[in-house]
Amino acid sequence: MKQLKNRLAALLLAGTMVLSLTACSTADPSLESSAPAEESSSSQAGETSGEAVLRIGTTASVDGLNAMTENGVFGKLNYTGLCAAPFVTTDEAGEVQPYMMTSWEISEDKNTMTAVFATDKGVLWHDGEPVTMDDVLFTFQYLIERKSGYCTGLTAIEQIDDKTAKLIFSDGQAFSALNSMANFVKLLPKHVWEKVEGDYKEYQGEDASVGCGPFRLTGYDQDAQMLTYESVGEYFMGTPAFDKVTAKTYDSHDALVMALRSGEIDAMYDYSNSLNATMAPSVTGVENLDPGMSDNPGNYQLVFGFNKTPTDDLAFRRAVRSALDYELLRTSIGGENGQIPGTGVVAPPNKGFDGTLPQLTQNQEEAKAILEEAGYKDVDGDGYRELPDGSPMNVLVTPQYNKTRQPLYLRIAEILMANLKEIGVRTTLDEESVRNSDHATQVRKDGTYELYIGYTSPGVAMYDTAFMYMVPNDNNPWGTCDLPEFMAAYEEKQQGKTYEEYNAAMKKLQSIADQQVIGLALCWDKAYFPYRTDRFEGWENFPGWGVINWKTWFNAKPIA
């Protein structure tokens, strides 16, 4: 155990050094040319008296200012409809709401969706060009050509008139695509992108950031690591609550929290990356600061590899489930507000949650009995069990590659490996996946993992759910669980036409997770996205997302 802790500590130290070097490195100079030249100086951060300026803090880096990507702070803020406008968005309950797609009707066979778009609302692109149906057709055609996972099954789009089009899907996936595209699929300006040759993601022209949301990007200050947006004024969704929005990148959550406490910024935004539970005390009980706590739709989880022995064996998976110390995992991941999860994996805030399934409990004697009965015995007396055929057993534990979460992933791995050792299962940490993102990605794509420690983000959890990472399909090559009943239930979820049908399929999936142990939630935790309460009111705190969302753009108000 001591040797394991020393190796984990060494990996943590290496990760910390990489983070420190990254934080001290100079930003890519090529990004400067992506923003309008007249706004790219430090003066952009100045606030004119009487202006309502929302100041956002994040740890996401400025990896580009290209509306075709989801990179860095610019791309992640576009999930909120700040600069690029989504076709549809979601409310605090995770249900789809209109945006640039103002209404829709899905056919009985779920293969067509007739949709009305806001092309008659006087919306302008940020360069002054009007938004038209040509932009709608261009965007969906682009998604079809690249086989976007956000629009699974979309095969064609047919224009009906200047504001109406018919989207055609295969395999009854219209409702599924509607939910999957929410927040993530943005309307794109045809006049900008039709002239770009090669990979759109590589384009860094000044118009690469052009959107049609309520705020336009007006500058990037490289020294301050700050983006500046300005309100477009009257907008078809309502008049924005702020004259300007700034987004400043900090080296760490510690630095970000200090900026919040001092009043340097107003709110935190870090998609799927809330403050760690250990930092909750630093934003709790502070004057004019709300910790922004909410139930997290996402969760940390253990996924079993069905392509490898012994994790393809139900008996082994049941033994692992019984072996783990869920109280320790709860406090390590979620702190005092963490919750021991149920056997259905899916967290309580999500649609279709089944609260009748049992809570996970540790029972190592039961785990040992399951292994003994299944033939996993310590043949040579060294304290570790062999496989039923008598050959050595050494189970690989692979944490997801993520620099920000690496300390927590390694702590989870330490707990898991210690618990399995206690029931006679030898394990090895996949150190190459901890160090090397390319290797980690390949392990997932090849499905060669055995015990995989990962995370379902709040955005994925809202509709695609944690099960997306377990089922094998064209859009997600990571899944390995090909049990017929599980795949059928997942397909039933994908083809649901209503939330009632979706919820029914979700109940089946959670029941299968309980019976077949295809994966385990390790904690149902809280998300913390703190915000100040002394400059603005009317914040909308979405579970797992925080107050930086499309409702806040229009509903918040300066405090007089």
PEZI-V535541 format. One record per residue. N is the residue number from 1. OMEGA is omega in whole degrees, -180 to 180 (NA if undefined). Layout:
n=N omega=OMEGA
n=N omega=OMEGA
This chain:
n=1 omega=179
n=2 omega=180
n=3 omega=179
n=4 omega=-179
n=5 omega=179
n=6 omega=-180
n=7 omega=177
n=8 omega=179
n=9 omega=178
n=10 omega=178
n=11 omega=178
n=12 omega=179
n=13 omega=179
n=14 omega=179
n=15 omega=180
n=16 omega=179
n=17 omega=178
n=18 omega=180
n=19 omega=-179
n=20 omega=179
n=21 omega=179
n=22 omega=-178
n=23 omega=-178
n=24 omega=-177
n=25 omega=179
n=26 omega=178
n=27 omega=-180
n=28 omega=-178
n=29 omega=-177
n=30 omega=-179
n=31 omega=-177
n=32 omega=-177
n=33 omega=-178
n=34 omega=-178
n=35 omega=177
n=36 omega=-172
n=37 omega=-175
n=38 omega=-177
n=39 omega=-170
n=40 omega=176
n=41 omega=-177
n=42 omega=-179
n=43 omega=-180
n=44 omega=-177
n=45 omega=-179
n=46 omega=-179
n=47 omega=177
n=48 omega=-180
n=49 omega=179
n=50 omega=178
n=51 omega=172
n=52 omega=-177
n=53 omega=176
n=54 omega=-177
n=55 omega=-177
n=56 omega=173
n=57 omega=-178
n=58 omega=170
n=59 omega=177
n=60 omega=-178
n=61 omega=175
n=62 omega=-176
n=63 omega=-180
n=64 omega=-179
n=65 omega=-174
n=66 omega=-176
n=67 omega=179
n=68 omega=-178
n=69 omega=175
n=70 omega=-173
n=71 omega=168
n=72 omega=-175
n=73 omega=180
n=74 omega=-179
n=75 omega=-178
n=76 omega=176
n=77 omega=176
n=78 omega=173
n=79 omega=-176
n=80 omega=-178
n=81 omega=-177
n=82 omega=-176
n=83 omega=175
n=84 omega=-176
n=85 omega=179
n=86 omega=172
n=87 omega=175
n=88 omega=179
n=89 omega=179
n=90 omega=177
n=91 omega=-177
n=92 omega=177
n=93 omega=179
n=94 omega=-179
n=95 omega=-173
n=96 omega=177
n=97 omega=-179
n=98 omega=170
n=99 omega=177
n=100 omega=168
n=101 omega=-169
n=102 omega=176
n=103 omega=-179
n=104 omega=176
n=105 omega=-177
n=106 omega=-178
n=107 omega=-179
n=108 omega=-180
n=109 omega=177
n=110 omega=180
n=111 omega=178
n=112 omega=176
n=113 omega=176
n=114 omega=-171
n=115 omega=175
n=116 omega=-175
n=117 omega=-175
n=118 omega=-179
n=119 omega=178
n=120 omega=-176
n=121 omega=180
n=122 omega=180
n=123 omega=179
n=124 omega=167
n=125 omega=-174
n=126 omega=172
n=127 omega=175
n=128 omega=179
n=129 omega=179
n=130 omega=173
n=131 omega=-178
n=132 omega=177
n=133 omega=176
n=134 omega=179
n=135 omega=178
n=136 omega=-179
n=137 omega=180
n=138 omega=-177
n=139 omega=-178
n=140 omega=177
n=141 omega=176
n=142 omega=180
n=143 omega=178
n=144 omega=-177
n=145 omega=-179
n=146 omega=179
n=147 omega=-176
n=148 omega=176
n=149 omega=177
n=150 omega=-179
n=151 omega=-178
n=152 omega=176
n=153 omega=179
n=154 omega=-177
n=155 omega=-177
n=156 omega=173
n=157 omega=-179
n=158 omega=179
n=159 omega=176
n=160 omega=174
n=161 omega=-173
n=162 omega=178
n=163 omega=-176
n=164 omega=177
n=165 omega=178
n=166 omega=176
n=167 omega=-175
n=168 omega=-177
n=169 omega=172
n=170 omega=172
n=171 omega=174
n=172 omega=-173
n=173 omega=-176
n=174 omega=-178
n=175 omega=178
n=176 omega=-180
n=177 omega=179
n=178 omega=-179
n=179 omega=-178
n=180 omega=-178
n=181 omega=-175
n=182 omega=-180
n=183 omega=-169
n=184 omega=-178
n=185 omega=-176
n=186 omega=174
n=187 omega=-176
n=188 omega=-180
n=189 omega=-179
n=190 omega=-175
n=191 omega=176
n=192 omega=-167
n=193 omega=-180
n=194 omega=-180
n=195 omega=-176
n=196 omega=177
n=197 omega=179
n=198 omega=-175
n=199 omega=180
n=200 omega=-176
n=201 omega=-179
n=202 omega=-175
n=203 omega=-178
n=204 omega=176
n=205 omega=-177
n=206 omega=-180
n=207 omega=-179
n=208 omega=-177
n=209 omega=-175
n=210 omega=176
n=211 omega=176
n=212 omega=178
n=213 omega=-177
n=214 omega=178
n=215 omega=177
n=216 omega=176
n=217 omega=-179
n=218 omega=178
n=219 omega=175
n=220 omega=177
n=221 omega=-176
n=222 omega=-178
n=223 omega=-179
n=224 omega=-175
n=225 omega=-174
n=226 omega=171
n=227 omega=178
n=228 omega=177
n=229 omega=175
n=230 omega=179
n=231 omega=174
n=232 omega=-178
n=233 omega=-178
n=234 omega=-173
n=235 omega=-174
n=236 omega=177
n=237 omega=-177
n=238 omega=179
n=239 omega=-179
n=240 omega=-177
n=241 omega=-174
n=242 omega=174
n=243 omega=179
n=244 omega=171
n=245 omega=173
n=246 omega=177
n=247 omega=-176
n=248 omega=-180
n=249 omega=177
n=250 omega=-176
n=251 omega=-175
n=252 omega=175
n=253 omega=176
n=254 omega=-180
n=255 omega=180
n=256 omega=180
n=257 omega=177
n=258 omega=179
n=259 omega=177
n=260 omega=-178
n=261 omega=-179
n=262 omega=-179
n=263 omega=179
n=264 omega=177
n=265 omega=-175
n=266 omega=-174
n=267 omega=179
n=268 omega=170
n=269 omega=176
n=270 omega=-174
n=271 omega=176
n=272 omega=-174
n=273 omega=-179
n=274 omega=174
n=275 omega=173
n=276 omega=-178
n=277 omega=-180
n=278 omega=-180
n=279 omega=-178
n=280 omega=180
n=281 omega=-178
n=282 omega=179
n=283 omega=-179
n=284 omega=179
n=285 omega=179
n=286 omega=-178
n=287 omega=177
n=288 omega=180
n=289 omega=176
n=290 omega=-178
n=291 omega=178
n=292 omega=-178
n=293 omega=176
n=294 omega=173
n=295 omega=-178
n=296 omega=176
n=297 omega=178
n=298 omega=178
n=299 omega=171
n=300 omega=-173
n=301 omega=173
n=302 omega=180
n=303 omega=-179
n=304 omega=178
n=305 omega=-178
n=306 omega=178
n=307 omega=-173
n=308 omega=173
n=309 omega=13
n=310 omega=-173
n=311 omega=174
n=312 omega=-177
n=313 omega=-179
n=314 omega=-179
n=315 omega=179
n=316 omega=-179
n=317 omega=178
n=318 omega=180
n=319 omega=177
n=320 omega=-180
n=321 omega=-179
n=322 omega=-172
n=323 omega=-167
n=324 omega=180
n=325 omega=-174
n=326 omega=176
n=327 omega=178
n=328 omega=177
n=329 omega=180
n=330 omega=-177
n=331 omega=-180
n=332 omega=-178
n=333 omega=-170
n=334 omega=-179
n=335 omega=-175
n=336 omega=-179
n=337 omega=177
n=338 omega=-178
n=339 omega=174
n=340 omega=-174
n=341 omega=173
n=342 omega=-175
n=343 omega=-177
n=344 omega=177
n=345 omega=-171
n=346 omega=-177
n=347 omega=-174
n=348 omega=-177
n=349 omega=-171
n=350 omega=176
n=351 omega=177
n=352 omega=-179
n=353 omega=179
n=354 omega=-178
n=355 omega=-179
n=356 omega=-179
n=357 omega=-175
n=358 omega=175
n=359 omega=178
n=360 omega=179
n=361 omega=177
n=362 omega=175
n=363 omega=-173
n=364 omega=176
n=365 omega=176
n=366 omega=179
n=367 omega=179
n=368 omega=-179
n=369 omega=179
n=370 omega=-180
n=371 omega=179
n=372 omega=-177
n=373 omega=-179
n=374 omega=175
n=375 omega=177
n=376 omega=-174
n=377 omega=176
n=378 omega=-174
n=379 omega=-174
n=380 omega=175
n=381 omega=-179
n=382 omega=180
n=383 omega=180
n=384 omega=-178
n=385 omega=172
n=386 omega=174
n=387 omega=-179
n=388 omega=179
n=389 omega=178
n=390 omega=-180
n=391 omega=-177
n=392 omega=177
n=393 omega=177
n=394 omega=-171
n=395 omega=-178
n=396 omega=178
n=397 omega=-174
n=398 omega=173
n=399 omega=175
n=400 omega=177
n=401 omega=179
n=402 omega=-175
n=403 omega=-178
n=404 omega=-176
n=405 omega=-174
n=406 omega=179
n=407 omega=-179
n=408 omega=178
n=409 omega=-180
n=410 omega=176
n=411 omega=176
n=412 omega=179
n=413 omega=180
n=414 omega=179
n=415 omega=-178
n=416 omega=-177
n=417 omega=178
n=418 omega=178
n=419 omega=-180
n=420 omega=175
n=421 omega=-179
n=422 omega=176
n=423 omega=173
n=424 omega=179
n=425 omega=178
n=426 omega=179
n=427 omega=175
n=428 omega=177
n=429 omega=177
n=430 omega=-174
n=431 omega=-180
n=432 omega=177
n=433 omega=177
n=434 omega=-175
n=435 omega=-164
n=436 omega=-177
n=437 omega=180
n=438 omega=178
n=439 omega=-180
n=440 omega=179
n=441 omega=-179
n=442 omega=178
n=443 omega=179
n=444 omega=-178
n=445 omega=-180
n=446 omega=-179
n=447 omega=-177
n=448 omega=177
n=449 omega=177
n=450 omega=172
n=451 omega=-173
n=452 omega=179
n=453 omega=-177
n=454 omega=-175
n=455 omega=171
n=456 omega=-178
n=457 omega=178
n=458 omega=-180
n=459 omega=178
n=460 omega=-176
n=461 omega=-174
n=462 omega=-180
n=463 omega=-177
n=464 omega=173
n=465 omega=178
n=466 omega=-177
n=467 omega=178
n=468 omega=-178
n=469 omega=-177
n=470 omega=-178
n=471 omega=177
n=472 omega=174
n=473 omega=-175
n=474 omega=-176
n=475 omega=180
n=476 omega=-178
n=477 omega=-175
n=478 omega=-173
n=479 omega=180
n=480 omega=-177
n=481 omega=-177
n=482 omega=176
n=483 omega=-175
n=484 omega=-178
n=485 omega=179
n=486 omega=-180
n=487 omega=179
n=488 omega=179
n=489 omega=178
n=490 omega=178
n=491 omega=177
n=492 omega=175
n=493 omega=-178
n=494 omega=-174
n=495 omega=178
n=496 omega=-180
n=497 omega=-178
n=498 omega=176
n=499 omega=176
n=500 omega=178
n=501 omega=178
n=502 omega=-178
n=503 omega=179
n=504 omega=178
n=505 omega=179
n=506 omega=177
n=507 omega=178
n=508 omega=-179
n=509 omega=180
n=510 omega=177
n=511 omega=178
n=512 omega=177
n=513 omega=177
n=514 omega=-174
n=515 omega=-173
n=516 omega=178
n=517 omega=-180
n=518 omega=178
n=519 omega=-179
n=520 omega=165
n=521 omega=-178
n=522 omega=176
n=523 omega=166
n=524 omega=-171
n=525 omega=175
n=526 omega=173
n=527 omega=179
n=528 omega=175
n=529 omega=-172
n=530 omega=178
n=531 omega=-179
n=532 omega=-177
n=533 omega=-174
n=534 omega=-179
n=535 omega=-179
n=536 omega=174
n=537 omega=-179
n=538 omega=177
n=539 omega=174
n=540 omega=-177
n=541 omega=180
n=542 omega=179
n=543 omega=177
n=544 omega=-179
n=545 omega=-178
n=546 omega=-173
n=547 omega=178
n=548 omega=-177
n=549 omega=-172
n=550 omega=179
n=551 omega=179
n=552 omega=-179
n=553 omega=-174
n=554 omega=-173
n=555 omega=-179
n=556 omega=180
n=557 omega=174
n=558 omega=176
n=559 omega=-176
n=560 omega=NA
